[in-house]
Amino acid sequence: MKLWSVFVHSDMNKILRPLELQASYQSWWNYKLGKKRKSGGRSKGSSGKSGTVQCSRCGRIVPADKAKKYTKRVSAVEPQLARELRQQGTYIQTKRVTSYYCVSCAVHAGRVQIRQASERRTVPGRRSRN
C-alpha cells in the first residue's frame, strides 16, 4: 500500500508528503509533527532567547538553559596535606568550578541517565548530602 507521494511545487522542488494530506494544498503546510517533550528540552519557558555556553567536554555551543550545569569544589592543596592541616584546625579554601555539558556529553559521561517515557514526565529527586 502506497503511503507517501511526491509533490512537485511550482519552483520544481520535490517534496515527499503523506497521501492523506493530498486533498488540499494548505493542509500539508499546517501539518504538525509530534513533540517528544513539551519544553523542547529547555528550561526557558516563555523568556525568549537565552545566552549560550560552551560544553566543557566537546566544545559545542549550547543554549544556557539546555546545557547541564555541574558545580564542584576544588582544593589547591593535596588531599593528604589537607587532612593534616584540618587536624591542626586550619581552614582550607576551595574554589568552585562550574562545568557545562551538552546533552550528548552529559549522557556519555553518565551525568544524566536516559529515562523511560513514563519516568520522563517526573522530575528526578536530588541526592541528599548526608
ZAGUTOR-785798 format. One record per residue (C-alpha): z, y, x negated; residue number from 1. Coordinates in pm, 1 decimal, padded with zeros to 6 digits. Each point is the difference from the previous one (the first is absolute). Layout:
{{Z,Y,X},NUM} ...
! end
This chain:
{{00000.0,00000.0,00000.0},1} {{-00101.7,00338.0,-00140.6},2} {{00292.0,00243.5,-00012.4},3} {{-00139.0,00279.8,-00217.7},4} {{-00325.5,00193.9,00003.2},5} {{-00161.5,00254.1,-00229.9},6} {{-00030.1,00348.2,00146.3},7} {{-00249.0,00236.0,-00166.0},8} {{00096.9,00365.8,00027.6},9} {{-00255.0,00283.5,00011.1},10} {{00035.4,00059.5,-00375.2},11} {{-00085.6,-00369.2,-00056.8},12} {{00347.1,-00104.7,-00115.6},13} {{00083.3,-00353.9,00104.2},14} {{00337.7,-00039.8,00169.1},15} {{00151.7,-00336.0,00091.2},16} {{00183.5,00014.5,00331.9},17} {{00146.1,-00240.6,00258.8},18} {{-00231.9,-00113.7,00281.2},19} {{00241.7,00095.6,00277.0},20} {{-00033.9,00364.9,-00105.1},21} {{-00378.4,00017.7,00026.5},22} {{00008.5,00134.2,00356.0},23} {{00061.6,00361.1,-00090.2},24} {{-00050.6,00192.5,-00322.4},25} {{00326.5,00196.8,00029.7},26} {{00223.3,-00302.2,00050.9},27} {{-00075.1,-00122.5,-00354.0},28} {{00127.6,00318.3,-00163.6},29} {{00316.0,00000.9,00212.4},30} {{00080.2,-00363.3,-00081.3},31} {{00343.8,-00022.5,-00164.0},32} {{00107.8,-00271.5,-00237.6},33} {{00355.5,-00135.8,-00000.6},34} {{00264.3,00136.5,-00235.8},35} {{00229.8,-00224.0,-00198.1},36} {{00279.3,00257.9,-00003.3},37} {{00070.4,00287.8,00235.4},38} {{00094.6,00219.4,-00295.8},39} {{-00301.5,-00095.9,-00209.8},40} {{00240.8,-00103.3,-00276.0},41} {{00125.6,00353.1,-00049.6},42} {{00322.5,00180.3,00087.0},43} {{-00130.9,00352.1,00053.4},44} {{-00002.4,-00004.7,00380.4},45} {{-00182.8,00310.8,00118.7},46} {{00069.7,00215.5,-00306.3},47} {{-00363.4,00024.9,-00113.1},48} {{-00095.6,-00047.4,-00363.5},49} {{00260.1,-00114.7,-00249.1},50} {{00001.0,00030.6,-00375.4},51} {{-00115.5,-00268.0,-00238.3},52} {{00178.1,-00193.8,-00272.2},53} {{-00125.8,-00229.8,-00272.2},54} {{00084.5,-00370.0,-00002.1},55} {{00229.3,-00081.3,-00294.0},56} {{-00168.3,-00333.0,-00054.9},57} {{-00376.9,00043.7,00043.9},58} {{-00044.2,00378.5,00009.9},59} {{-00157.1,00013.8,00345.8},60} {{00041.0,00325.7,00193.8},61} {{00194.2,-00081.4,00318.4},62} {{00121.8,00223.2,00287.3},63} {{00369.1,00070.6,-00056.6},64} {{00100.0,-00124.2,00343.9},65} {{-00185.8,-00329.3,-00047.0},66} {{00122.1,-00076.9,-00353.0},67} {{00306.7,-00219.5,-00052.1},68} {{00267.5,00201.0,-00180.8},69} {{00259.6,-00164.3,-00224.7},70} {{00280.7,00179.1,-00177.8},71} {{00214.1,-00151.1,-00272.4},72} {{00254.4,00130.6,-00245.7},73} {{-00076.0,-00042.8,-00368.2},74} {{00250.8,00046.4,-00277.9},75} {{-00099.2,00116.1,-00349.6},76} {{00284.2,-00210.3,-00147.3},77} {{-00036.8,-00371.5,-00073.8},78} {{00193.3,-00229.0,00239.9},79} {{00242.8,-00139.7,-00262.9},80} {{00086.1,00344.2,-00131.6},81} {{00031.3,00133.4,00353.8},82} {{00247.1,-00276.3,00088.7},83} {{00219.4,00087.6,-00301.3},84} {{-00013.2,00370.7,00077.6},85} {{00090.9,-00060.9,00364.6},86} {{00306.7,-00201.4,-00107.8},87} {{00111.6,00303.8,-00198.0},88} {{-00036.8,00217.5,00309.7},89} {{-00321.3,00181.9,-00091.4},90} {{-00241.8,00120.7,00267.4},91} {{-00358.2,-00105.0,-00075.5},92} {{-00269.0,00218.1,00147.7},93} {{-00296.3,-00172.2,00163.4},94} {{-00341.0,00136.0,00085.6},95} {{-00159.1,-00063.9,00337.5},96} {{-00358.0,-00131.2,-00033.8},97} {{-00224.4,00001.4,00306.6},98} {{-00306.9,-00221.8,00007.8},99} {{-00265.0,-00012.7,00269.4},100} {{-00207.8,-00308.5,00076.9},101} {{-00317.5,-00035.1,00204.1},102} {{00025.6,-00270.5,00266.5},103} {{-00200.5,-00259.7,-00194.5},104} {{00210.0,00044.5,-00317.2},105} {{00325.4,-00005.0,00201.1},106} {{-00099.9,-00334.0,00153.0},107} {{-00113.5,-00139.1,-00337.1},108} {{00322.5,00111.3,-00171.0},109} {{00211.3,-00155.9,00277.1},110} {{00145.8,00334.2,00113.0},111} {{-00137.3,-00052.3,00352.1},112} {{-00033.5,-00332.9,00178.4},113} {{-00285.7,-00077.2,00236.7},114} {{00145.3,-00054.4,00348.0},115} {{-00131.0,-00173.0,00308.8},116} {{-00134.1,00209.9,00287.9},117} {{00313.8,-00060.1,00207.8},118} {{00225.9,00112.9,-00287.2},119} {{-00227.3,00293.4,-00087.1},120} {{00113.9,00189.6,00308.3},121} {{00358.6,00020.3,-00124.8},122} {{00134.1,00200.2,-00293.5},123} {{00150.8,-00226.2,-00267.9},124} {{00370.0,00058.6,-00067.3},125} {{00120.0,00157.2,-00319.8},126} {{00194.1,-00200.5,-00252.1},127} {{00364.7,00092.5,-00036.6},128} {{00133.2,00120.7,-00334.8},129} {{00312.7,-00218.3,-00005.0},130} 
! end
